Amino acid sequence: MDGWGVDTSRDLPGEELARIQREHLAFHARLRAAGQVVTNGPVDGQPDPSLRGLAFYRTGALERSPQLAEGGPAMRAGRLAVEIMTWYCPPGTMSRPGRAVTLP
């Protein structure tokens, strides 16, 4: 799993930020389609506003997760930073259907 934090020291034009966000979403869609990310998405109500989202990687090797995460467009552009940690859950947890959530 990784947490993403914003690097607010970078002041990029709106068009550049929009492009990075589009590429960021497409990057994670490709990782999900390839089975390397189980799920990912933004968070809300976090106590630390620099934590922007979570991704749950299925790579088979802890070393592979940061390689994938740091290859993302938002990370390469300096907008987000990667923090890797291990998450333990009961077997089958990530294969259960969930409910759809729409963000404002």
N, C-alpha and C positions, 0 to 999 in steps of 0.2 A: 504494500500500500504506500502511497505517497501523499503528502500534503503540499499544496502549492501556496506560495506567498508572493505578494506583489512587491516589486522593487519600485517604490514610488519616487526614487531619485531620477528616473527616466521620464522626460517630458516629451512625448511623441505626439505628432499631429493626429487629429481624429481619424483621418483616412488610413494612416499607418496602423493605428490601434485597431481599427475595424478589419483591416487585412490580416493582422496577426491573429485576431480572434477567429476569423473564418478559417484560417489555416490550422489554428489550435483545435477547433471542433472537428475539422476534417481528419486531422492526424489521429485523434482519439477514436473517431468512427472507424478508421482503418485498423487500429489496434484491436478494437472490439470485434470487427469482422474477421480478423485473423485469429481470434481466440486468445490474444496476449493480454487483453484487459477484460476482466469479467464485467465490470461496470465502472462508471466514473460520473462525476458531475459536481456542480457547485454546492456550497454549503451556505446556510443562513443562520443567524443568531449565534455565531461563534464568538467566544470571549476574546479571541485575538483576531482583529480584522485582517491581518496579513494572511490568515489561512483562508484561501479562496475556494478550494475544492479538494476532492479525494478521488483517487483512482486505485482500483484493486487489480493488481497484476497477477497473471498466471503464467509464469515464465519457467518454472522448474529449477531456477537457480537465483538466489537472492542477488547475486552480482549482476544479473541481466536486467532487473527492474530499473535501476538507476540509469543504465545505458539507454534503455528505451525512453524513459521519462525525460532525460536531459536532451534527447534528440528532438523534442517537440519544439515547434516554432516559437511559442511564447517563452519557453525556457532559453532558447538560443538568442532571442531578442532581448533578454534581460528583464522581461516583464514578470515572470514567475520563477520561483526557486523550488527545488525539489528537496523534500525530506523523506527518507525511506525508513520504514519500520515494519516489523512483522505483526500481522493480525491473525489471531487464532479464533476459529469458529468451529462449531460442530460440523462434521461431515454432512454434505448435502445442503447446507444453509444457503449457499449462493445459487443453487439450482431451483429453489422454490420460486413460484411466480409471485410477483409483487403487485402493487397497485400503481396505476399511472398517476403522476403528479405533474401539474402544470405550474410553472413559475410565473410570477407577475411580470 
